[in-house]
Amino acid sequence: MRGIGRGNGKGNGRGRGYGRRFGRHAGMGYSIRNVRGQSYLIEQQGHIEENKEQHKEENLANRIYEILPKLNCRACGYNSCMDCANAIANGEERYDACRVLKPQQKEKIRKMIKGDNHV
């Protein structure tokens, strides 16, 4: 006998079907709510906002990277153009950090950072 409340041996032992229904998702950043006998997996608000902000920074970094020359010349002080794009997107570096870009390209990056999406 496996014990009361352990389910049928599947899942992680927190109750019948718990592991199958929620798997690894229940735990960090998630909460489980029981409404009228049904369990629902709900993300915590802070976790959602953190992911949105991270996604926005990654998207900006990718857009900046598309403008950079992709030479990995290290003139800006970073090992690769992607590292430079990430630093610009995170606000750690100025928009004109790349020494190889033409003035028009630098202006395009500046507008991206300011939020002008018509670039």
Stockholm file with secondary structure:
# STOCKHOLM 1.0

chainA/1-119         MRGIGRGNGKGNGRGRGYGRRFGRHAGMGYSIRNVRGQSYLIEQQGHIEENKEQHKEENLANRIYEILPKLNCRACGYNSCMDCANAIANGEERYDACRVLKPQQKEKIRKMIKGDNHV
#=GR chainA/1-119 SS CCCTTCTTSCSSSSSTTHHHHHGGGSSTTEEEEEETTEEEEEECHHHHHHHHHHHHHHHHHHHHHHHSCCCCCCTTSSSSHHHHHHHHHHTSSCTTCCSSSCHHHHHHHHHHHHTCCCC
#=GC SS_cons         CCCTTCTTSCSSSSSTTHHHHHGGGSSTTEEEEEETTEEEEEECHHHHHHHHHHHHHHHHHHHHHHHSCCCCCCTTSSSSHHHHHHHHHHTSSCTTCCSSSCHHHHHHHHHHHHTCCCC
//
